[in-house]
Amino acid sequence: MTARRHRVADVRDAVLDRLGRPATRYVPAGHDVADDFRDRFPASARAFRAFLRRARHLGNGSDGPAVAVVVMPWFGTPVPWFAIATGLGLAGLGRRVTFVLHDLPVAEDPAFHATQIAEMDAALDLVRDRFPVVRVGAVAPGAPPTAADEAVIDDLAAQILVWTSRGDAHPRPAEVAASERTRAHLRTALPWVRAAVEGLDAEYLVVPGGVLVASGLFVHAGRGAGRRVATFDAGLGWSVVSADGVAAQQTDVSRAVRMLEDEAGPRTDAIVAEAQAAFAERRAGTDAMAYQVASPTGAAAVDGSRPVLIPLSVMFDTAALGRSHLYADAAEWLAETVRVLLEETTDPILVRQHPSERRAAERGRFDPVAILADALGETPRVEVVLAEDDRNTYDLLDDSRLVIPYVSTIGIEAAALGHPVILGGNAYYGDLGFTWAPPTRAEYEDAVRRGARGELAAAGRTTRAWLCYYLNAVTARTWTDFTPQPTDFWRWVVREPDELFGEDAVVDLFTALDADVPLCLVRHRRRVAEGAV
């Protein structure tokens, strides 16, 4: 069974069999999804300490680059246990590992935060005889934030607000107030984080997430100190890492595409065929993510119209956070893009809400209907296709003559199929040449006008687009129980560390982090070695 055929449903069925209760995709506290991971945090700590006792034979290494692994509270989930386990796995490669405990107090839910810190401290007590542990709160803080730091802090706080409010264009007063407290915490914490990072004996850092909580500070401080900063992210049944950047934003893929072009050689056609097969599954809704609510019909629009398609991302998802580089935010981008299109074309405009938002755990509060009504009033030529509407996104794509995504993967698919694509956000594939990715707002709006008038051809490089899609859809994720998701944690924490760390998928995660090679390329190379492509 290939990775792309390993269905999320299969993973959930296994979880149901094991736990005897519904498994939910992890959504943090405050997002109205029932889950008991917060209540079970002390139990998870006890289970992880048992795992550490079984790993007492794993000592620190002495070969290769030194690495620092950041351990921090993450909404009561097992993220800190996954981080410590990752550090042990890197030590198994011979690396000299230092754990960095981010223990600074916070204003939000301080009692539970203190509980998490205490449990992390107790876990790290079991490895302090073999691994250095640096407590951020114990270092002497550095200089206060500069003007450049303040801009980073403001940006991080804004991204966290989008995430907290689930993309709402008008966050609730309580969310805005919490955002101000977040900004204050980040401003206070940065001098300690920077001092801790600068004092480390480490060539690279491993950091959870890269945006939420205070993880963005470690990315900022690490880069400022000239260190490579790797991050990890996960869903139920799969993990991803970025060797240099924010994993959820797939920052390694552009580099991986160029590396794949150099080494694919005679396998290029086979790789493209793999990508096209994966696309066929995505189109039919039978791929692992199963986003499509309706099967494709393949039928052209009855009225013969050739609309402009604007496929939306899940705007509160980390993949979309901070990606608005031309406009103040995604809401302004959407409204202004539609405004320009209405001025330049009489064709229909389809705004497609991401189909995953039909699921309760993934539904946001970014309301395209309200955003367009507030900005533009009545727009009869604009149709918003909602996530739950019984329509397949790829039927809409087939009929479209121009595609304007934010940062969604559909931009890769559309370009590979020969559509002209204009990127509205700073997408990870924007520098690969198969889309139009204007660097300024004026150039973007000019491209939209030209596209609306039918003057913009497809950018070409369809083979490169298919290679990019292969890396995204076929090899980007490692399908494994070794994730920080609560339901997955209870599966791997009872295993023997040597067995867990010896799994191919887990070895690939550690290899990508340590060798500074994109995970999707590590996975591709394994497939080549196994004769799968």
N, C-alpha and C positions, 0 to 999 in steps of 0.2 A: 504493500500500500504506500503510495507516494504521500509526501507531506501535504500537498494540496487537496488530497482526497481524505485526509484525516479530518473528519467532520467535527465541528464543535458539538453537535448533537451527541456524537459518540462519547465525547469526554463527559458531557453532562449526564448521560445515561450511567456511565461508570460511577460518577459522583453520587447519583441517586442510589445506586445499588449499595454503595459503601456507607453512606451516611443516613439513608432512609428519610431524607427530607429534600425539598426543592433546592436546587442549586441556582444561585443568582449571580449574574455578572457583577463584579465588585463595583459599587458606586459609593463614594465616601459619605460620611455622616452629613445629614442635612439634605440629602437628595431623595428622601422619601421612599427608599427601597428597604423593605424589612430584611434585616440581617443581624445576627447576634455576634458579629466578630468583635465589637467593642467589649461586650460582656465576657467574651471568651479570651480576651487578651492575657489575663494572668495564667489561664490554662495553657495558652499557646507558649507563654514564657517557660512554664514548667516542662512542657514537651520539648522545647528547643534546648533547654539545659540538659535534658537526657540525651539528646542528639550530640551535644558538645562533649558529654562524658564518653560517648562511644567514639568520639573523634580525638581523644586525648593523645593518640599516637601521632597525630598530624602536627608536626612542628613547623616553625618558620623556616623558609628557605634562605639561600644565600647566593643564588645565581640570577643573572639577568637584572632587569630594572626593578627598583624598589617601587612599591605601590601603596597608596593610602586609600582605605575604604571608609567612606562616610556612613555612619550609623546614626539614624535620627528617627524620632516618632513620625508616624505616617497614618494619622486618623485611627489608630488602634489596630491597624492591619499588621500582618507578619513581615512587612517590608524590612524592618531592622534585622529580623532573623535571616531573611534571604541575603541581606548585605553581608552579615557576618559569615554565613555559609559560603558566599562567593569569595570572601577573603581567604577562607580555609582552602577553597579549591585553587585559588591562585598561588597560595603557599605550596600546594601540592605540585605545582609546576616549577617550584624552586624559587619563587619570588619572595623577597623580603617585604612582608606586609605589616603596615601600621593601621590600626583602627582609630578613627576619629569620631568621638562621641559628641554630637551636637546637643548640648545639655542646657542651653540658655532658656530661661523661663519665657512663657508666652502669656498674653492676656486672655486668650480664648480657652475656656475650659481648663484652667490652671491645675486643678486637682487631678484630672485624668492625665494631663500632660506629665505631671510629677510622678504619677504611677508608672507611666510608660518609661520614663527616664530611670526610675529605680529598678525596673525589671531588666532594662538594657544593661545597667551597671552590674547587676547580679550575673547576667549572662557573660559579660566581658570579664568578670572576676575569674571565670573558669579558663580563660586563655591568657590572662595577664602574665603568667609565668613563662609564656612562650612568645607572645606578641606585644609590642609596645602599644599602649592605649593613650591617646591624647584627648583630654577633655577640653572642649572649646572654652568653657567657662573658667578654666583654670589658667589660661594664658593671659599675658599682659596685653590689653587691647592696643591696636595701632592708632593711627591718625583718624580723625573723623572723616566722613565721606566728603569727597570733592564734588564739584559741580557735575563732572562726568559720572561719578557714582550715583548722584541723586537722580540723574536721568535714567540710569539702569534700574534703580529702586522704584521710581515712578512707573516704569514700564512693567516691571515684575508685579507690582501691586495691581496695576490695571489688568494684567493677564489673569491674576488670581481672582479678581472681581468678576471677570467674564466667566471663569470656571465656576465660581461660587453661585453666581446668578444664573448659571446655565445658559449664557448667551443673551440674556434679556437686554434689549436696547434701553430699557428704563429700569435699572436695578431698584429693589425695594430699599427704603431708608435704612433698615437694619443692616442690609448687605453693604450699603455705602459706608455706614459707620464702622462696620467690621473691616472694610477695606482700609479705612484710615488707620485703624489699629494695626493692621498688617503692615502698612507702610511705615508706621512708627517703629514696629518691631524690626523690620528689615534694616531700617536706618541705624537702630541701636546695635543690632547684631553684626553688621558688616565689619566694624573694626576688630572684633574678636575673631570672626571667621577669617579675615584676611591675615591676621597675625598668626593664627593656627596654621593656615595653609603655607604661608611663607616660611614657617619654621619646620616644615616637614622634610624629611629625607625621603623624597618620592619623586619619581619621574612622571608618574601620571596618577590621577585620582579616579576612583569609581564612586559615582554619586547617584542616589535614587532620583528618578524623574528628570530634574533639570529646570523645572519652572515652579512647581507648587511648593508649599511650606517654605523653608529657607533654602531649598536645593539650588535655586537660581543664584544665590549668593556664592555658593561653592563653585559654580560654573564661572561666575564673574571673577572671583578671587583667583581661581586656578589659572584661568587664561591670563590674568594680569601678572601672575607670577611666572608665566612662561611654561606652565605645565599642560600636558594633554589632559582633557577631562572627558572621561567616558561615563555614560549613563545607562540605566536599564529601565524597562517598562514591561508590562505584561497584560494579558487577558486571561480568561479562564482556559487553561490547557495550553498556553503558549507564552514564551518569553522572547523578548527582543533586547538587543543592546546596540548602542552606538559607540564605536571605538573613539569617536571624537565629535561630540555634539549631543543633541537631545534625541534620544532613541525614538520617542513617539512621533517626532517630526521627520524621521528617516533621513537625517542629515548625511549619512554615509552613502546613500544610493547614487548620487551623481558621480562621486569618485568611483564607486563600484562599476558603473556602466562603462566608464573609460577603461578601467582595468580589464573588464570582461571583453571589450572590443579587442584589446591587445592580445588576449590569450585564447579567445574562442576559436579562431582559425576555421578549420573545416567543420567544426561543430555548430557554427552560426545558424545554419538552416535548421538543425535539430532543435536548437534553443528557441528559435522563433516559432517552430511548430509546437513546442511545449507551452510557450506563452499564449499562442492562439488557442490551444486546447483549454488552458486555464481560463482564458477569456470566454470561451463557449460555456464553460461551467458557471462563471460569474453571471453571464447574460441570462442563463436559464434559472439562476437562483439555486443551483445545486452545489456551489462551491462551499468551502468551510464557513464563510461568514454569512451566507444565505441572506443577503440584503433584500433581494427582489421579492416583492409581495405577489407579483403576477408573472405568469410565464410570458415570454415574448411571442407576438403574433407574426412578426415579420411583414405585416401589411403596411402599406403606405397610408398616409393620412387621406381620408376620404375626399377632402376638399383640395388636395394637391398642394397645400401650403408648404412652405419651407421656412419654418420658424427659426428664431434665434433661441438657443437653449442656454439657460444659466443654471447649472447644477450647483447646489449649495453643499458646503461641508457641514459637519456637525460642529457648530460654531463654538461650543464650550469645550470640545474635546481638545486635549493637549496638542494634537496634530495641527490645529488651526490657531492656537493661541499665539499672539504676537506676529501673525503673518500679514497683517494689514500695513503695507509699507507705502501705499499711495494715498490712502484716506485715513481719517481719524480712527475709523473702526469698520467692521464688516457691514454694519447697517448703512453707514454713509456710502460705502462702496456699492452696495446693492442699489440704493436709491438713485445715485448719480449715474450708474451704468444704465439703468432702465431709462432715466431721463434722456440721456444721449441717444439711446436706441429709438425712443419715441420720436425724437426730432428728425432722425435720419432714415427711417424705414416705415413702411406701412404693413410689414409682415407681422404675424403674431410673435409674441415674446413669451416663452415658457420658463417659469422659475420652478425648478424641481427641488423640493425639500428632500434632504437625504433620506432614503427609504428606511435606514436603520432607526430613525426617530419614531417609527411606529411602535417600537418596543419601549415599555415603561422605563426601563433602566437607562435608555439612551435618548429619551425625549428631552429636548431642550426648551427654552423659553424665547429663542430667537424666532420671532413671528414675522415672516415675510409679508403676510397679508397686511398686518397692521403697519409695518414699516413703510410699505409702498403707499398705503392709504394716507398716512400722516404726511409723507413727503410730497406725494404727487396727486392726491385726490383720486377721482375716478379714472381708472385706466382700463377701458374695455378691451384693449388689444393685449393686455397682460393676463396670463393665466398662471396661477400658482397651483402646481400639482403637489398636493400634500403627501406626506410620507405614507399614509394609510390608503391613499387612492389606489384603486385596482388597475394600475398602469405600470408597465415595465419601462424603466429608465432607458433601456437600449432601443425600444421602439421609438421613443422620443428622439434619441440620438440619430437613428437612421434617417428620420425626416428632416433633421436640422441642417442648415447650411452654414451655421456659425455657432461655435461653442465657447462660452465664457465662464469657466469655472473659477472658484476662489483658489483652493489648493487641492481639490479632490483628485483622486486617482483617475477619474473619468477623463481628465485632460490628457493623460497618457493614452488611454484607450481611443479617444477621439482622434488624436494625432496619428496613432498607428493605423487607423482606418481611413486616413486621408482627409479629415476635416480640418479647416482652419480653426485654431484654438488661440484665444487671447487669455492670458492669465491675469486675474484680478488681484491675487495675493502672491506673496513671496513663497512660491511652491518649491519643494526640494528638487524638482526636475526642471526648473525654469531656465537653467543655464545650459541645457543639453541641446538646444537648437531645433527641436521639433515642435515648439510652440512659439507664439509671439509673446514675449515677456518684457513689455516696455518698462524702462527704469524710472520714468517720471510720470506724474499725473497727466501732464499735457500730452506726452507721447502716448500714454494709454488711451486717453479719450480720442486722440486722433486715430489710433488703430481701431477703436470701436466704431468710429464714424465710417472709416474705410470699409471695415467688415460689414457694417449694416448696409452700405451701398453696393456690396458685392465686389469690392475692389481688392480684397485681401485673399490671397491664395493660401493654401496649406503650406506650412513652413518646410515640409519635406522631412528627410531623415527618418522614414518610417521604420527601417530596420533597427535603428537606434531606439526608437520608441518601443518596439517589441522587446528588445533586450532589457530595457528599463522595466517594462511590465513583467517580464520573467522574474527579474530580481525582486520586484514588489510582490507579485502574486504567488510565486512558486517557492522562493528560497528566503524570503525576508524573516519569516517566523520559525522558531524552533518549537515543534510540538512536543511538549514535555510537561510532566507534573511539577518540575522544578521551577516554580513561579512564586511571587509573593502574594498571589491571590489567596484569600482565606481558605477556600475549599481545597485548593491544590496543596496548600501548606500541610494540611492534616494527612495528606497522602505521602509526601516525601519525608516528613519529619520522623516517621517511624522506621525509615529505612537505614541500612548501614551506610555511613558516609562514603566508604570506598566504592561501594556498588553504585551509589548515586553519582558520584563524581566521575565514574568511569563510563557513564552512558554517553553515546555519541552526541546527542543533542546538547548535553551539559558541557562536554569537552569543547564543542563548537562555540558555546557562549564564552567560555574562559579563553579560548584561542583568539576570538575576535577582540576581546577586551585587551589581552596582553600583547598580541602581535600588531595591534593597530591596523587590522584588516577588517573591512566591512563584513558584518555577519552574513549578509546575503551572499557574498562572494565565498566566504568560508563554507557555507552550505552548498553552494554550487560546486566547489572543488570536491567536496565529499561525494556528491552525486556523480561527478565525472569518475572519481576513483572507483565507485561502486558499479560503474557501467550504466547508470540510469539515464545518461544523456551523452 
